[in-house]
Amino acid sequence: MHTKDLNNRGHKNEIYDDLKKVKEKARETRDAITKTAYDAKEKAQEFVEQSIYDVKERTADIQEDVIHYVQKNPVKAIGFSVLAGLILSQLLRK
């Protein structure tokens, strides 16, 4: 065998080894991106669920406050309702 052939084989082996390393790094990067995306999805889902819960709680609190106000001030509540109805009818008429 010639020295040139041995050098070519050695060079090909180096290239093959380098390609294996690149392939492994690409796999590691893909796995890291997948994990990061999965973690972000979980955090976003938790945030949305917590936000929905908070909105439901706040809505229930407001509803209780309105009921309490109407029970204590029925005349004012009717007056506000009539006024709101008049304003809406004027806005919707245009």
Residue frames relative to the residue before (quaternion, step in Angstrom):
aa qw qx qy qz dx dy dz
M 1.0000 0.0000 0.0000 0.0000 0.00 0.00 0.00
H 0.4505 -0.7016 0.4935 0.2474 3.49 -1.05 0.77
T 0.6158 -0.5450 0.4270 0.3760 3.51 -1.26 0.48
K 0.6183 0.5541 -0.3396 0.4420 3.57 1.08 -0.78
D 0.6466 0.5149 -0.3176 0.4647 3.61 0.98 -0.83
L 0.6497 0.5076 -0.3175 0.4684 3.60 0.97 -0.79
N 0.6443 0.5125 -0.3205 0.4685 3.58 1.00 -0.79
N 0.6448 0.5186 -0.3186 0.4622 3.59 1.00 -0.82
R 0.6499 0.5058 -0.3170 0.4705 3.59 0.97 -0.83
G 0.6471 0.5141 -0.3124 0.4683 3.56 0.97 -0.86
H 0.6541 0.5067 -0.3021 0.4734 3.55 1.00 -0.83
K 0.6472 0.5108 -0.3134 0.4712 3.59 0.99 -0.83
N 0.6414 0.5177 -0.3240 0.4642 3.58 1.00 -0.78
E 0.6335 0.5209 -0.3302 0.4673 3.56 1.02 -0.78
I 0.6510 0.5052 -0.3125 0.4726 3.57 0.95 -0.87
Y 0.6440 0.5199 -0.3150 0.4646 3.58 0.96 -0.87
D 0.6562 0.5010 -0.3079 0.4729 3.59 0.96 -0.87
D 0.6432 0.5138 -0.3190 0.4697 3.58 1.00 -0.83
L 0.6500 0.5122 -0.3154 0.4644 3.59 0.96 -0.81
K 0.6238 0.5279 -0.3366 0.4679 3.58 1.05 -0.74
K 0.6489 0.5143 -0.3122 0.4657 3.58 1.00 -0.84
V 0.6482 0.5092 -0.3159 0.4699 3.58 0.96 -0.87
K 0.6459 0.5210 -0.3151 0.4605 3.56 0.97 -0.88
E 0.6559 0.5040 -0.3068 0.4708 3.60 0.94 -0.83
K 0.6506 0.5006 -0.3150 0.4764 3.60 0.96 -0.86
A 0.6339 0.5228 -0.3309 0.4640 3.60 1.01 -0.78
R 0.6408 0.5156 -0.3155 0.4733 3.59 1.01 -0.81
E 0.6548 0.5069 -0.3101 0.4670 3.59 0.94 -0.87
T 0.6479 0.5136 -0.3111 0.4688 3.57 1.00 -0.86
R 0.6401 0.5219 -0.3189 0.4650 3.58 0.94 -0.88
D 0.6641 0.5044 -0.2998 0.4633 3.58 0.93 -0.90
A 0.6531 0.5080 -0.3108 0.4677 3.58 1.00 -0.81
I 0.6479 0.5029 -0.3146 0.4779 3.59 0.99 -0.82
T 0.6412 0.5232 -0.3240 0.4584 3.58 0.95 -0.84
K 0.6634 0.4963 -0.3051 0.4696 3.58 0.91 -0.89
T 0.6534 0.5132 -0.3130 0.4601 3.58 0.92 -0.88
A 0.6559 0.5040 -0.3088 0.4694 3.58 0.94 -0.85
Y 0.6453 0.5138 -0.3174 0.4679 3.58 0.97 -0.84
D 0.6550 0.5067 -0.3086 0.4680 3.60 0.94 -0.88
A 0.6494 0.5121 -0.3141 0.4663 3.58 0.98 -0.85
K 0.6324 0.5252 -0.3279 0.4655 3.58 1.01 -0.80
E 0.6557 0.5081 -0.3145 0.4615 3.59 0.92 -0.86
K 0.6667 0.4968 -0.3030 0.4656 3.59 0.91 -0.89
A 0.6459 0.5092 -0.3197 0.4705 3.59 0.98 -0.80
Q 0.6456 0.5148 -0.3167 0.4667 3.57 0.98 -0.83
E 0.6455 0.5070 -0.3164 0.4756 3.60 0.96 -0.82
F 0.6413 0.5271 -0.3188 0.4575 3.58 1.00 -0.87
V 0.6653 0.4975 -0.3039 0.4663 3.58 0.90 -0.92
E 0.6582 0.5075 -0.3132 0.4595 3.58 0.90 -0.89
Q 0.6600 0.4924 -0.3073 0.4770 3.59 0.96 -0.85
S 0.6437 0.5240 -0.3217 0.4555 3.59 0.99 -0.81
I 0.6387 0.5106 -0.3225 0.4767 3.59 0.97 -0.83
Y 0.6446 0.5146 -0.3193 0.4667 3.58 0.94 -0.86
D 0.6626 0.5106 -0.3048 0.4555 3.59 0.91 -0.93
V 0.6523 0.5073 -0.3151 0.4668 3.59 0.96 -0.86
K 0.6473 0.5114 -0.3228 0.4640 3.60 0.95 -0.82
E 0.6491 0.5117 -0.3146 0.4668 3.57 0.97 -0.85
R 0.6789 0.4852 -0.2923 0.4672 3.57 0.87 -0.96
T 0.6295 0.5302 -0.3326 0.4605 3.60 1.00 -0.77
A 0.6489 0.5068 -0.3139 0.4727 3.58 0.96 -0.84
D 0.6372 0.5225 -0.3245 0.4644 3.60 1.01 -0.79
I 0.6619 0.4973 -0.3051 0.4707 3.58 0.93 -0.90
Q 0.6336 0.5320 -0.3294 0.4550 3.57 0.97 -0.84
E 0.6474 0.5068 -0.3138 0.4749 3.58 0.96 -0.84
D 0.6474 0.5208 -0.3165 0.4577 3.58 0.98 -0.85
V 0.6547 0.5052 -0.3113 0.4683 3.60 0.95 -0.85
I 0.6480 0.5101 -0.3206 0.4660 3.59 0.90 -0.89
H 0.6562 0.5110 -0.3036 0.4648 3.56 0.92 -0.91
Y 0.6584 0.5053 -0.3099 0.4638 3.61 0.92 -0.90
V 0.6661 0.5006 -0.3071 0.4597 3.60 0.88 -0.93
Q 0.6521 0.5108 -0.3244 0.4567 3.59 0.96 -0.77
K 0.7071 0.4444 -0.2622 0.4835 3.61 0.99 -0.76
N 0.8043 0.1775 -0.0570 0.5642 3.61 1.10 -0.73
P 0.0250 -0.8530 0.5207 0.0254 3.63 0.59 1.03
V 0.6527 0.5164 -0.3336 0.4428 3.62 0.94 -0.77
K 0.6502 0.5000 -0.3128 0.4790 3.60 0.92 -0.88
A 0.6468 0.5297 -0.3215 0.4446 3.59 0.94 -0.90
I 0.6518 0.4877 -0.3208 0.4841 3.60 0.97 -0.82
G 0.6387 0.5321 -0.3255 0.4505 3.58 0.98 -0.81
F 0.6589 0.4927 -0.3085 0.4775 3.60 0.92 -0.86
S 0.6413 0.5293 -0.3232 0.4517 3.58 1.01 -0.82
V 0.6533 0.4993 -0.3126 0.4755 3.58 0.94 -0.89
L 0.6543 0.5144 -0.3105 0.4592 3.59 0.91 -0.91
A 0.6558 0.5006 -0.3087 0.4734 3.58 0.92 -0.88
G 0.6411 0.5245 -0.3196 0.4603 3.60 1.00 -0.80
L 0.6536 0.5082 -0.3122 0.4660 3.58 0.98 -0.84
I 0.6565 0.5055 -0.3114 0.4653 3.57 0.94 -0.89
L 0.6665 0.4950 -0.3078 0.4647 3.60 0.89 -0.87
S 0.6515 0.5087 -0.3347 0.4525 3.59 0.92 -0.81
Q 0.6411 0.5093 -0.3258 0.4727 3.63 1.05 -0.71
L 0.6729 0.4986 -0.3000 0.4568 3.57 0.95 -0.83
L 0.7035 0.4667 -0.2646 0.4661 3.58 0.98 -0.84
R 0.5876 0.5919 -0.3656 0.4133 3.57 1.17 -0.49
K 0.6638 0.5342 -0.3115 0.4208 3.61 1.06 -0.71
